[in-house]
Amino acid sequence: MFDASELRAQFANPPRTFRVNPMTHGWAEDYRAQMDQGAACGYGGAVTNVPFENGFTSNPANIEKFRDILAAMDEKGLNFWIYDEMGYPSGQGGGLVLEGHPELAAKGFYMHRRIAYEPTHARFRLDDESDKIVWAAKYPVETPGLHESYVRFDRMIPLSFTADSVECDLAEKEVLYVFCVKDAYAGSHSTHNVSSFRKNINIMDKAAVRRFIDLCFEPIAQAIPDAYSRAVNVFTDEPSLHVAYVRDYESWPYALAPWVDGLPEAYEAEYGESIYPQLPLIFEGGTNAYPMRVKFYSLVGKLIAEAYSGQLSAWCEAHGCGFSGHYLIEENISHHVKQYGDFVRVVCAASYPGIDILNCYPEIYPYNVTRYVQMAVRKNHTNGMMVEICPFANVDEFKKDPLNNMTAVMGLLYLGGVRVTNSYFSGYTNEAETIWFNEYVGRLGAMLDGLSNDCGIFVYYGLEDAQAKTKPLYCSGWNDGDTLAQDSTEALTAALSENGFDYYFIDGEDLEEAVRTLSDSGTAQISGHTVKTVLIPKLDVIKDSALTALKTLAEAGIRVRFMERAPQYGAESGCGLTVSGMETASVGDAVEELYADGGIFNERADGAVVLRAKFVREDTVVHMLANKSRRDAVLTYNGASDAELWNPADGSITPIRPGEPVCVSAMRAVFVIYPME
């Protein structure tokens, strides 16, 4: 068994590196005393920034004050993260970045459609809200039935156009499409936040992000050359595309898709075909539009990963730290498309992935808030992820029991991959409670530092279903449109979580890795984990290559189960799919199959909900049991050897024998450790 002496010491008194860092955007005049008070309450450091007032990073006096703050934190042994923005979303620099450069603002493009059923002359002129026309074409229309009308997208006729007008003759049964670019702003997340109403940069545009670096990062690096190398990481906050409308009581004259100059050229370079004939399919069409939309939104994700996460990570790493922070609506597959095109790809380009959590009491905790980002942790082999704690949802309910609510959620977060906590959870507890909370979180971090879940259950991440069905809308709420992928995935993973089964999300690339390792070694593995079960939520669309890989795994005897039914359409081919030789199951039946597999803590928790995960530290097994319920739970330790119960609530370590009960207190987590057999 590994030498646990150092871990025992850290568990008794967790180092600051594992403790909570408060989000500190403004310091008291006596900031040294404020730091002393934070240290006395057990905090590990802070996430802090150049003072916002009087010009942010453009004011040398602000940066000099920042120099003094960082020096004081160093003197007191406190960690610090550098917050990259004046408010949020990141990228605007308090208005500095777009000042004099409106072309760098977030952009979307919209479609104007005009159809003729008898010959006509069509004229279109750009309105004063829009920048320019980027494409115009007409297509023949077929009307084979009384109620049918089909555009022949394979017979595009390009039209000449100026920056602001198009004029053409339309024959009988011809349709004109005009595509125009405008700022993505009105009705977006930026006009519905508590920080500002400023426009934001285009996160697909490398030049826009470079200017953000030049104005908000470089002045700090030039004045304080070692500021970034002394920092843990840089914290970015909710950058997004801004093309989605966020309030269903608002209607707008444009349905926007993401745009950046050079997009058509990037599409042709990526896929070897022109985007122009298929541009209407981003906005309309049925199943015939699926392959094009999947390619389009995949490209959007790639461009954001290169321009934003990738460019900022490269800069931060060159200056001695990492690029981290969090994005927007991480727990929702539909918004993985709307806000980023391909969210996981964007997060994978960051040095250290992160999330935020607003639903900070266990009854409304979204199980997948960590799990999608956990894909980036697994793929990039990072030591977990960062969480920003924001107890801002259902605040009245949260305030009824803030310490226990937050403690319950922390266990769920760390079980799902969190290893660092940055927090707005302040003012809800007294000093003694704050000290206890910081020690509790510190013990979670100390125990799990460097560990990843040891898990053989994999759930397919059906992003392509959401990509295929995403169509820009004229008005919307956060969860409008077809949400099959989101809803079916959520139902499956909630059932797994509430029955104590751990899982990883996987995508098509992961399935191809499983097939390769199966061929090479006879054992299917994904990121070093042996594949035992693959569960596919109810989807309409799946990548053809993923389906092929699933068939190979099923033929090799690996449990592959489609929830309710198999997907119907290929994301790459657009063709209808025929799935044979693989089984379907209800969510309930899939859970019962997992119970039948047995395991150390594979039992129902008698009315309580206890999430469970297994980790391996050298030759030692670590089980984490996180009780999200407001009642104690008792599970039986079914291991073959003696074990120890490590309790982060008080730092105690007690022996357990095989067959003995393990009590997991309400809204708390514990660890059970035993030698690997």
C-alpha positions as CSV (number, residue, x, y, z in Angstrom):
1,M,0.0,0.0,0.0
2,F,1.3,3.5,-0.8
3,D,2.9,5.6,1.9
4,A,-0.1,7.6,3.1
5,S,1.8,9.7,5.7
6,E,1.9,12.8,3.5
7,L,-1.7,12.5,2.5
8,R,-2.7,12.0,6.2
9,A,-1.0,15.2,7.0
10,Q,-2.7,17.0,4.2
11,F,-6.0,15.6,5.1
12,A,-5.6,16.8,8.7
13,N,-4.7,20.3,7.6
14,P,-5.2,20.9,3.8
15,P,-2.6,23.1,2.2
16,R,-3.9,26.4,0.8
17,T,-3.6,25.1,-2.8
18,F,-6.6,22.9,-2.2
19,R,-8.7,25.5,-0.4
20,V,-11.3,27.9,-1.8
21,N,-10.3,31.1,-3.5
22,P,-12.9,33.9,-3.2
23,M,-13.7,35.9,-6.3
24,T,-12.3,39.3,-5.3
25,H,-13.0,42.1,-7.8
26,G,-12.4,45.0,-5.5
27,W,-10.2,45.2,-2.4
28,A,-10.7,47.3,0.7
29,E,-8.4,50.3,1.2
30,D,-6.6,48.2,3.8
31,Y,-6.3,45.2,1.5
32,R,-3.5,43.6,3.7
33,A,-5.9,43.4,6.6
34,Q,-8.6,42.0,4.2
35,M,-6.1,39.3,3.1
36,D,-5.2,38.5,6.7
37,Q,-8.9,38.0,7.5
38,G,-9.3,35.7,4.5
39,A,-6.3,33.7,5.5
40,A,-7.7,33.4,9.1
41,C,-10.9,32.1,7.6
42,G,-9.0,29.4,5.8
43,Y,-9.1,30.6,2.2
44,G,-6.4,29.6,-0.2
45,G,-6.0,32.9,-2.0
46,A,-8.2,34.8,-4.4
47,V,-9.2,35.4,-8.0
48,T,-8.4,39.1,-8.5
49,N,-8.0,41.7,-11.2
50,V,-6.6,45.1,-12.2
51,P,-8.9,47.7,-10.6
52,F,-11.9,48.3,-12.8
53,E,-12.3,52.0,-12.1
54,N,-10.6,54.7,-14.1
55,G,-9.7,52.9,-17.2
56,F,-9.0,49.3,-16.2
57,T,-5.7,48.2,-17.8
58,S,-5.3,51.4,-19.8
59,N,-4.5,53.3,-16.6
60,P,-0.9,52.7,-15.4
61,A,-1.9,53.6,-11.8
62,N,-4.3,50.7,-11.8
63,I,-1.6,48.3,-12.8
64,E,0.7,49.7,-10.1
65,K,-1.9,49.0,-7.5
66,F,-2.3,45.5,-8.9
67,R,1.4,45.0,-8.5
68,D,1.1,45.9,-4.8
69,I,-1.8,43.6,-4.3
70,L,-0.1,40.6,-5.9
71,A,3.1,41.3,-3.9
72,A,1.1,41.4,-0.7
73,M,-0.6,38.0,-1.6
74,D,2.9,36.5,-2.2
75,E,4.1,37.8,1.1
76,K,1.2,36.2,2.9
77,G,1.5,32.9,1.1
78,L,-1.8,33.2,-0.7
79,N,-2.4,31.9,-4.2
80,F,-3.9,34.1,-6.9
81,W,-5.6,33.8,-10.2
82,I,-5.8,36.7,-12.6
83,Y,-9.3,37.7,-13.8
84,D,-9.0,38.9,-17.4
85,E,-12.0,41.2,-17.8
86,M,-13.8,44.2,-16.4
87,G,-17.0,42.5,-15.6
88,Y,-18.2,39.9,-18.1
89,P,-18.4,38.4,-20.7
90,S,-14.7,38.3,-21.3
91,G,-13.3,39.9,-24.4
92,Q,-14.6,43.4,-24.2
93,G,-12.0,44.8,-21.8
94,G,-14.5,47.2,-20.4
95,G,-15.1,48.6,-23.8
96,L,-11.4,49.1,-24.6
97,V,-11.2,46.3,-27.3
98,L,-14.0,47.5,-29.6
99,E,-13.2,51.2,-29.2
100,G,-12.4,52.4,-32.7
101,H,-12.7,48.8,-34.0
102,P,-16.4,48.0,-34.5
103,E,-15.4,45.4,-37.1
104,L,-14.1,43.1,-34.3
105,A,-17.6,42.9,-32.7
106,A,-19.4,39.6,-32.5
107,K,-21.1,39.0,-35.9
108,G,-24.0,36.9,-37.2
109,F,-25.4,36.5,-40.6
110,Y,-29.1,36.3,-41.6
111,M,-31.0,35.1,-44.6
112,H,-33.6,37.0,-46.7
113,R,-35.8,34.7,-48.7
114,R,-38.1,35.7,-51.5
115,I,-40.0,33.2,-53.8
116,A,-41.8,33.8,-57.1
117,Y,-44.7,31.6,-58.4
118,E,-44.9,33.9,-61.4
119,P,-42.2,35.9,-63.1
120,T,-41.2,39.0,-61.1
121,H,-38.4,41.5,-60.6
122,A,-36.9,41.4,-57.2
123,R,-35.0,44.2,-55.4
124,F,-33.3,44.0,-52.0
125,R,-31.6,46.8,-50.1
126,L,-29.6,46.4,-46.9
127,D,-31.0,48.2,-43.8
128,D,-29.0,50.4,-41.5
129,E,-28.5,47.8,-38.8
130,S,-26.5,45.5,-41.1
131,D,-22.9,45.6,-42.3
132,K,-22.9,44.1,-45.8
133,I,-24.3,41.5,-48.1
134,V,-22.0,38.5,-48.3
135,W,-23.8,36.2,-50.8
136,A,-26.8,36.2,-53.1
137,A,-28.2,33.4,-55.3
138,K,-31.4,31.9,-56.7
139,Y,-32.5,28.4,-57.0
140,P,-35.3,26.5,-58.9
141,V,-38.2,25.3,-56.8
142,E,-40.2,22.0,-57.5
143,T,-43.8,21.7,-56.4
144,P,-44.6,18.0,-57.0
145,G,-47.8,18.0,-54.9
146,L,-50.5,20.3,-53.7
147,H,-48.8,21.2,-50.5
148,E,-45.2,20.5,-51.3
149,S,-42.4,22.9,-52.3
150,Y,-38.8,21.8,-52.6
151,V,-35.7,24.0,-53.4
152,R,-33.1,22.4,-55.7
153,F,-30.0,23.4,-53.7
154,D,-27.9,21.5,-56.3
155,R,-28.9,24.0,-59.0
156,M,-27.7,27.3,-57.5
157,I,-27.5,30.3,-59.7
158,P,-25.1,32.9,-58.2
159,L,-26.1,36.6,-58.5
160,S,-24.1,39.7,-58.7
161,F,-24.5,42.0,-55.7
162,T,-23.0,45.1,-54.1
163,A,-22.3,45.6,-50.4
164,D,-25.9,46.9,-49.9
165,S,-28.1,45.8,-52.7
166,V,-29.2,42.9,-55.0
167,E,-31.5,43.1,-58.0
168,C,-32.6,40.3,-60.3
169,D,-35.4,38.7,-62.3
170,L,-37.1,35.7,-60.9
171,A,-38.7,33.2,-63.2
172,E,-41.8,31.2,-62.2
173,K,-40.9,28.9,-59.3
174,E,-37.6,30.5,-58.4
175,V,-36.5,31.5,-54.9
176,L,-34.0,34.3,-54.1
177,Y,-31.7,34.1,-51.1
178,V,-29.7,37.0,-49.8
179,F,-27.3,36.6,-46.9
180,C,-26.3,39.6,-44.8
181,V,-23.9,40.2,-41.9
182,K,-24.7,42.3,-38.8
183,D,-23.6,42.7,-35.2
184,A,-24.7,39.9,-32.9
185,Y,-25.8,41.8,-29.9
186,A,-29.5,42.8,-29.6
187,G,-31.4,40.2,-27.6
188,S,-28.3,38.3,-26.7
189,H,-26.7,37.3,-23.3
190,S,-24.9,40.7,-23.4
191,T,-28.1,42.6,-23.1
192,H,-29.4,40.6,-20.2
193,N,-26.7,40.5,-17.6
194,V,-25.8,42.3,-14.4
195,S,-22.4,43.6,-15.6
196,S,-22.9,45.9,-18.6
197,F,-24.7,46.3,-21.9
198,R,-21.6,46.5,-24.0
199,K,-21.1,44.7,-27.3
200,N,-18.6,41.9,-27.2
201,I,-15.8,40.7,-29.5
202,N,-16.2,38.0,-32.1
203,I,-14.6,34.9,-30.5
204,M,-14.2,33.4,-33.9
205,D,-11.9,36.2,-35.0
206,K,-8.2,35.9,-34.2
207,A,-7.6,39.6,-34.7
208,A,-10.3,40.5,-32.1
209,V,-8.9,38.1,-29.5
210,R,-5.4,39.3,-30.3
211,R,-6.5,42.9,-29.5
212,F,-8.1,41.6,-26.3
213,I,-4.6,40.2,-25.4
214,D,-2.8,43.4,-26.4
215,L,-5.1,45.6,-24.3
216,C,-5.9,43.5,-21.3
217,F,-3.0,41.0,-20.9
218,E,0.1,42.7,-22.3
219,P,0.0,45.9,-20.2
220,I,0.2,43.7,-17.0
221,A,3.0,41.5,-18.5
222,Q,5.0,44.6,-19.5
223,A,4.7,46.4,-16.1
224,I,4.9,43.2,-13.9
225,P,6.9,40.7,-16.0
226,D,6.5,37.8,-13.6
227,A,2.8,38.4,-12.7
228,Y,1.6,35.6,-14.9
229,S,4.3,33.1,-13.9
230,R,3.4,33.7,-10.3
231,A,-0.3,33.2,-11.0
232,V,-2.0,29.8,-10.8
233,N,-4.0,30.5,-14.0
234,V,-5.9,33.2,-15.9
235,F,-9.7,33.2,-15.3
236,T,-11.9,34.0,-18.3
237,D,-15.6,34.5,-17.9
238,E,-18.5,33.4,-20.2
239,P,-17.3,34.4,-23.7
240,S,-19.8,33.3,-26.3
241,L,-21.1,33.8,-29.9
242,H,-24.0,36.1,-28.9
243,V,-26.1,35.0,-31.9
244,A,-28.8,33.3,-29.7
245,Y,-31.7,35.3,-28.3
246,V,-32.3,34.6,-24.6
247,R,-35.8,35.8,-23.8
248,D,-38.9,34.2,-25.4
249,Y,-40.9,37.4,-24.8
250,E,-38.7,39.2,-27.3
251,S,-38.9,39.0,-31.1
252,W,-36.3,40.2,-33.6
253,P,-36.3,40.7,-37.3
254,Y,-33.2,38.6,-37.9
255,A,-32.4,34.9,-37.2
256,L,-28.7,34.8,-36.8
257,A,-26.0,32.2,-37.4
258,P,-22.4,32.7,-36.4
259,W,-20.2,34.7,-38.8
260,V,-16.6,35.8,-39.2
261,D,-14.9,37.1,-42.3
262,G,-13.2,34.2,-44.0
263,L,-15.8,31.7,-43.0
264,P,-16.6,30.5,-46.5
265,E,-12.9,30.0,-47.3
266,A,-12.4,28.1,-44.0
267,Y,-15.3,25.8,-44.8
268,E,-13.9,25.0,-48.2
269,A,-10.5,24.3,-46.8
270,E,-11.9,22.1,-44.1
271,Y,-14.4,20.1,-46.2
272,G,-13.2,20.5,-49.8
273,E,-16.5,21.9,-51.0
274,S,-18.1,25.3,-51.2
275,I,-20.5,26.4,-48.5
276,Y,-22.4,28.8,-50.8
277,P,-24.9,26.3,-52.5
278,Q,-25.9,25.0,-49.0
279,L,-26.1,28.3,-47.1
280,P,-29.9,28.2,-46.9
281,L,-29.7,24.8,-45.1
282,I,-28.3,26.5,-42.1
283,F,-31.7,28.3,-41.7
284,E,-34.2,25.9,-43.2
285,G,-34.8,22.4,-44.5
286,G,-35.4,19.1,-42.8
287,T,-33.3,16.0,-42.6
288,N,-31.6,17.0,-45.9
289,A,-29.9,19.8,-43.9
290,Y,-28.5,17.6,-41.2
291,P,-25.0,16.8,-42.7
292,M,-24.4,20.4,-43.7
293,R,-25.3,21.8,-40.2
294,V,-23.1,19.3,-38.5
295,K,-20.2,20.3,-40.6
296,F,-21.0,24.0,-40.2
297,Y,-21.2,24.0,-36.4
298,S,-18.2,21.7,-36.1
299,L,-16.2,24.3,-38.0
300,V,-17.5,27.1,-35.8
301,G,-16.2,25.2,-32.8
302,K,-12.8,24.7,-34.5
303,L,-12.5,28.4,-35.3
304,I,-13.4,29.4,-31.7
305,A,-10.9,26.9,-30.3
306,E,-8.2,28.3,-32.5
307,A,-9.0,32.0,-32.1
308,Y,-10.1,32.2,-28.5
309,S,-9.2,29.3,-26.2
310,G,-6.2,28.2,-28.2
311,Q,-4.7,31.7,-28.8
312,L,-5.2,32.7,-25.1
313,S,-3.8,29.4,-23.8
314,A,-0.7,29.8,-26.0
315,W,-0.1,33.3,-24.7
316,C,-0.6,32.3,-21.0
317,E,1.5,29.2,-21.3
318,A,4.3,31.3,-22.9
319,H,4.1,33.6,-19.9
320,G,4.3,30.8,-17.3
321,C,0.7,30.0,-16.3
322,G,-2.4,28.4,-17.8
323,F,-5.6,29.7,-19.4
324,S,-8.8,28.7,-17.5
325,G,-12.1,30.1,-16.4
326,H,-15.4,29.0,-17.7
327,Y,-17.9,29.3,-20.6
328,L,-21.7,29.5,-20.8
329,I,-24.4,27.0,-20.0
330,E,-21.9,24.1,-19.8
331,E,-24.6,21.6,-18.8
332,N,-26.8,21.9,-21.8
333,I,-26.0,20.2,-25.1
334,S,-28.3,22.5,-27.1
335,H,-26.2,25.4,-26.0
336,H,-23.0,23.7,-26.7
337,V,-24.0,24.4,-30.3
338,K,-25.7,27.7,-30.0
339,Q,-23.0,29.4,-27.9
340,Y,-19.8,27.6,-29.3
341,G,-20.7,25.3,-32.3
342,D,-18.7,22.5,-30.6
343,F,-18.3,23.2,-26.9
344,V,-16.0,20.4,-25.9
345,R,-13.6,21.2,-28.7
346,V,-13.4,24.8,-27.4
347,V,-12.8,23.7,-23.8
348,C,-10.2,21.2,-25.0
349,A,-8.1,24.1,-26.3
350,A,-7.9,25.7,-22.9
351,S,-4.9,24.9,-20.6
352,Y,-7.1,24.0,-17.7
353,P,-10.9,23.5,-18.2
354,G,-13.5,25.0,-15.9
355,I,-17.2,25.3,-15.2
356,D,-19.5,27.4,-13.1
357,I,-22.4,26.3,-11.0
358,L,-25.4,28.5,-10.2
359,N,-27.7,25.8,-8.9
360,C,-26.1,25.4,-5.5
361,Y,-28.4,23.2,-3.6
362,P,-28.6,19.5,-4.2
363,E,-32.3,19.2,-5.3
364,I,-31.6,21.2,-8.5
365,Y,-28.0,20.3,-9.0
366,P,-27.5,19.5,-12.8
367,Y,-25.6,16.1,-12.8
368,N,-23.9,16.9,-16.1
369,V,-22.5,20.3,-15.2
370,T,-19.1,18.7,-14.7
371,R,-19.5,15.7,-17.0
372,Y,-19.2,17.4,-20.4
373,V,-16.1,19.3,-19.3
374,Q,-14.8,16.1,-17.8
375,M,-14.4,14.9,-21.4
376,A,-11.8,17.7,-21.9
377,V,-10.1,16.6,-18.6
378,R,-9.9,13.0,-19.8
379,K,-8.8,13.8,-23.3
380,N,-6.1,16.3,-22.2
381,H,-5.0,14.5,-19.1
382,T,-5.3,17.6,-16.9
383,N,-5.6,17.3,-13.1
384,G,-9.3,17.9,-13.0
385,M,-11.1,21.2,-13.5
386,M,-11.9,24.5,-11.9
387,V,-15.4,25.4,-10.6
388,E,-16.7,28.9,-10.1
389,I,-19.3,28.8,-7.3
390,C,-22.1,31.2,-7.9
391,P,-25.1,30.6,-5.6
392,F,-27.3,32.8,-7.7
393,A,-30.2,30.5,-8.8
394,N,-33.2,30.1,-6.5
395,V,-31.5,32.3,-3.9
396,D,-34.3,32.2,-1.4
397,E,-34.2,28.4,-1.3
398,F,-30.4,28.4,-1.1
399,K,-30.5,30.8,1.9
400,K,-32.6,28.4,4.0
401,D,-29.5,26.2,4.6
402,P,-26.6,27.7,2.8
403,L,-23.7,25.8,4.5
404,N,-25.3,22.4,4.0
405,N,-26.5,23.2,0.5
406,M,-23.1,24.2,-0.6
407,T,-21.4,21.3,1.2
408,A,-23.6,18.8,-0.6
409,V,-22.9,20.4,-4.0
410,M,-19.2,20.4,-3.4
411,G,-19.1,16.6,-2.9
412,L,-21.0,16.2,-6.2
413,L,-18.7,18.6,-8.0
414,Y,-15.5,16.9,-6.8
415,L,-16.8,13.4,-7.6
416,G,-17.4,14.7,-11.2
417,G,-13.9,16.0,-11.7
418,V,-13.5,19.4,-9.9
419,R,-10.2,19.9,-8.2
420,V,-10.1,23.7,-7.7
421,T,-12.8,26.0,-6.3
422,N,-13.1,29.7,-7.0
423,S,-16.1,31.1,-5.2
424,Y,-18.8,33.8,-4.8
425,F,-20.0,31.9,-1.7
426,S,-19.4,34.5,0.9
427,G,-21.5,36.4,3.4
428,Y,-23.7,33.3,4.0
429,T,-21.7,31.8,6.9
430,N,-20.0,33.0,10.1
431,E,-16.3,32.8,10.6
432,A,-16.3,29.3,12.3
433,E,-18.5,27.9,9.5
434,T,-16.3,29.5,6.8
435,I,-13.2,27.9,8.4
436,W,-14.9,24.5,8.5
437,F,-16.1,24.8,4.8
438,N,-12.6,25.7,3.6
439,E,-11.1,22.7,5.4
440,Y,-13.8,20.4,4.0
441,V,-13.2,21.5,0.5
442,G,-9.5,21.4,1.1
443,R,-9.7,17.7,2.2
444,L,-11.7,16.9,-1.0
445,G,-9.0,18.4,-3.1
446,A,-6.1,16.8,-1.1
447,M,-7.6,13.4,-1.4
448,L,-8.4,13.6,-5.1
449,D,-5.4,15.6,-6.3
450,G,-4.1,13.9,-9.4
451,L,-6.8,11.2,-9.5
452,S,-9.3,10.6,-12.3
453,N,-12.4,8.4,-12.1
454,D,-11.7,4.7,-12.7
455,C,-14.9,3.8,-14.7
456,G,-16.0,1.4,-17.4
457,I,-19.5,2.9,-18.1
458,F,-19.6,5.3,-21.1
459,V,-22.4,7.5,-22.3
460,Y,-22.4,8.7,-25.8
461,Y,-22.3,12.5,-26.2
462,G,-24.7,13.1,-29.1
463,L,-23.6,16.6,-30.0
464,E,-24.3,15.9,-33.7
465,D,-28.0,15.5,-33.0
466,A,-28.1,19.0,-31.6
467,Q,-25.9,20.4,-34.4
468,A,-28.1,18.8,-37.0
469,K,-31.3,20.4,-35.6
470,T,-30.0,23.8,-34.7
471,K,-31.7,26.5,-36.7
472,P,-31.5,30.2,-35.9
473,L,-34.7,31.7,-34.6
474,Y,-36.3,35.1,-34.5
475,C,-37.2,34.8,-30.8
476,S,-36.3,32.2,-28.2
477,G,-35.6,31.2,-24.6
478,W,-32.6,29.4,-23.3
479,N,-34.0,26.0,-24.1
480,D,-36.0,26.4,-27.3
481,G,-36.0,24.2,-30.4
482,D,-35.5,20.5,-30.5
483,T,-33.9,19.3,-27.3
484,L,-34.0,15.5,-27.8
485,A,-30.3,15.0,-27.2
486,Q,-30.3,17.2,-24.1
487,D,-33.5,15.7,-22.6
488,S,-32.7,12.1,-23.3
489,T,-29.1,12.4,-22.1
490,E,-30.2,14.1,-18.9
491,A,-32.8,11.4,-18.2
492,L,-30.2,8.7,-18.6
493,T,-27.4,10.3,-16.6
494,A,-29.8,11.2,-13.8
495,A,-30.8,7.6,-13.5
496,L,-27.2,6.5,-13.4
497,S,-26.2,9.1,-10.9
498,E,-29.1,8.5,-8.5
499,N,-28.4,4.8,-8.6
500,G,-24.8,5.3,-7.8
501,F,-23.2,4.4,-11.1
502,D,-20.3,6.5,-12.3
503,Y,-19.9,7.3,-16.0
504,Y,-17.8,9.1,-18.6
505,F,-19.1,10.9,-21.7
506,I,-17.5,9.8,-25.0
507,D,-17.8,11.0,-28.6
508,G,-17.1,9.4,-32.0
509,E,-13.3,9.8,-31.7
510,D,-13.4,7.9,-28.4
511,L,-15.3,5.1,-30.0
512,E,-12.8,4.8,-32.8
513,E,-10.0,4.7,-30.1
514,A,-11.9,1.8,-28.4
515,V,-12.0,-0.1,-31.8
516,R,-8.3,0.5,-32.3
517,T,-7.3,-0.7,-28.9
518,L,-9.6,-3.7,-29.3
519,S,-7.8,-4.6,-32.5
520,D,-4.4,-4.0,-31.1
521,S,-4.7,-5.7,-27.7
522,G,-8.0,-7.5,-27.6
523,T,-9.3,-5.1,-25.0
524,A,-11.3,-2.0,-25.9
525,Q,-10.1,1.0,-24.0
526,I,-10.9,4.7,-23.9
527,S,-8.2,7.0,-22.3
528,G,-6.9,4.0,-20.5
529,H,-10.2,2.8,-19.2
530,T,-11.5,-0.6,-20.2
531,V,-14.9,-0.3,-21.9
532,K,-17.5,-2.5,-20.2
533,T,-20.8,-0.7,-21.1
534,V,-21.7,1.9,-23.7
535,L,-25.1,3.6,-23.4
536,I,-26.5,5.7,-26.2
537,P,-29.3,8.2,-25.3
538,K,-32.3,8.4,-27.5
539,L,-31.1,10.4,-30.6
540,D,-32.3,10.9,-34.1
541,V,-28.9,11.7,-35.6
542,I,-25.5,10.0,-35.0
543,K,-22.2,10.0,-36.8
544,D,-22.0,7.1,-39.3
545,S,-18.5,6.4,-38.2
546,A,-19.7,6.2,-34.5
547,L,-22.4,3.7,-35.4
548,T,-19.8,1.6,-37.3
549,A,-17.6,1.6,-34.2
550,L,-20.5,0.7,-31.9
551,K,-21.3,-2.3,-34.1
552,T,-17.7,-3.5,-33.9
553,L,-17.8,-3.2,-30.1
554,A,-21.1,-5.0,-29.8
555,E,-19.9,-7.8,-32.0
556,A,-16.9,-8.2,-29.6
557,G,-19.3,-8.8,-26.7
558,I,-19.2,-5.4,-25.1
559,R,-22.5,-4.3,-23.8
560,V,-23.9,-1.7,-26.2
561,R,-27.5,-0.4,-25.4
562,F,-29.5,2.2,-27.3
563,M,-32.1,3.9,-25.1
564,E,-35.5,3.1,-26.4
565,R,-34.5,3.1,-30.1
566,A,-31.5,3.5,-32.4
567,P,-30.7,6.7,-34.2
568,Q,-32.5,7.2,-37.5
569,Y,-30.1,9.4,-39.6
570,G,-26.4,9.5,-40.3
571,A,-24.8,12.8,-39.5
572,E,-22.2,12.4,-42.2
573,S,-24.1,10.7,-44.9
574,G,-27.6,12.1,-44.2
575,C,-29.0,8.7,-45.0
576,G,-31.5,6.7,-43.1
577,L,-29.8,4.2,-40.8
578,T,-30.5,0.5,-40.4
579,V,-29.2,-0.8,-37.1
580,S,-29.1,-4.6,-36.5
581,G,-27.3,-6.8,-34.1
582,M,-27.4,-4.2,-31.2
583,E,-29.9,-4.1,-28.4
584,T,-32.3,-1.4,-27.2
585,A,-33.3,-0.9,-23.6
586,S,-35.3,1.4,-21.4
587,V,-33.3,3.5,-19.0
588,G,-34.7,1.4,-16.1
589,D,-33.6,-1.9,-17.8
590,A,-30.1,-0.5,-18.4
591,V,-29.8,0.4,-14.7
592,E,-30.9,-3.1,-13.7
593,E,-28.2,-4.6,-15.9
594,L,-25.6,-2.6,-14.1
595,Y,-26.9,-3.6,-10.7
596,A,-26.5,-7.2,-11.8
597,D,-22.8,-6.7,-12.4
598,G,-22.2,-6.4,-8.6
599,G,-19.4,-4.3,-7.0
600,I,-18.0,-3.0,-3.7
601,F,-20.8,-0.4,-3.2
602,N,-23.2,-1.6,-5.8
603,E,-26.5,-1.4,-3.8
604,R,-29.6,0.8,-3.5
605,A,-29.2,3.4,-0.8
606,D,-32.6,2.9,0.8
607,G,-34.3,6.1,-0.3
608,A,-31.2,8.4,-0.2
609,V,-29.2,9.4,-3.3
610,V,-25.5,8.6,-2.9
611,L,-23.3,9.2,-5.9
612,R,-20.3,6.9,-6.1
613,A,-17.0,6.9,-7.9
614,K,-13.9,4.8,-7.8
615,F,-10.3,6.1,-8.1
616,V,-6.9,4.4,-8.0
617,R,-3.9,5.9,-6.2
618,E,-0.9,3.6,-7.0
619,D,-1.8,0.3,-5.4
620,T,-4.7,1.7,-3.4
621,V,-8.4,2.0,-4.3
622,V,-10.3,5.1,-3.2
623,H,-14.1,5.1,-3.3
624,M,-15.9,8.4,-3.0
625,L,-19.5,8.4,-1.6
626,A,-21.3,11.7,-1.9
627,N,-24.7,11.9,-0.3
628,K,-26.9,14.6,-1.9
629,S,-29.9,13.8,0.3
630,R,-31.1,15.6,3.5
631,R,-31.0,12.2,5.3
632,D,-28.2,9.9,6.3
633,A,-27.5,6.9,4.1
634,V,-25.9,3.6,5.0
635,L,-24.1,1.4,2.5
636,T,-22.3,-1.9,3.1
637,Y,-18.6,-2.2,2.4
638,N,-18.3,-5.4,0.4
639,G,-14.5,-5.5,-0.1
640,A,-12.4,-8.5,0.7
641,S,-9.8,-6.6,2.8
642,D,-9.8,-4.2,5.7
643,A,-10.4,-0.6,4.8
644,E,-10.3,2.9,6.2
645,L,-13.0,5.6,6.2
646,W,-11.6,9.1,5.7
647,N,-14.1,11.7,6.6
648,P,-13.5,15.2,5.2
649,A,-16.1,16.7,7.6
650,D,-13.7,16.4,10.5
651,G,-10.5,14.9,9.1
652,S,-11.0,11.6,11.0
653,I,-9.8,8.2,9.8
654,T,-11.4,5.1,11.1
655,P,-11.0,1.4,10.3
656,I,-13.7,-0.7,8.4
657,R,-14.0,-4.4,8.1
658,P,-15.6,-6.3,5.2
659,G,-19.3,-6.5,5.6
660,E,-19.5,-3.5,7.9
661,P,-21.9,-0.5,7.3
662,V,-20.6,2.8,6.1
663,C,-22.6,5.8,7.2
664,V,-22.6,8.7,4.8
665,S,-24.1,11.7,6.6
666,A,-26.7,13.9,4.9
667,M,-25.2,16.3,2.4
668,R,-21.7,15.1,3.0
669,A,-19.1,13.0,1.3
670,V,-16.7,10.3,2.6
671,F,-13.8,8.3,1.2
672,V,-13.3,4.5,1.7
673,I,-9.7,3.4,1.0
674,Y,-8.4,-0.2,0.8
675,P,-5.5,-2.0,-0.9
676,M,-5.9,-3.1,-4.5
677,E,-6.6,-6.8,-4.7
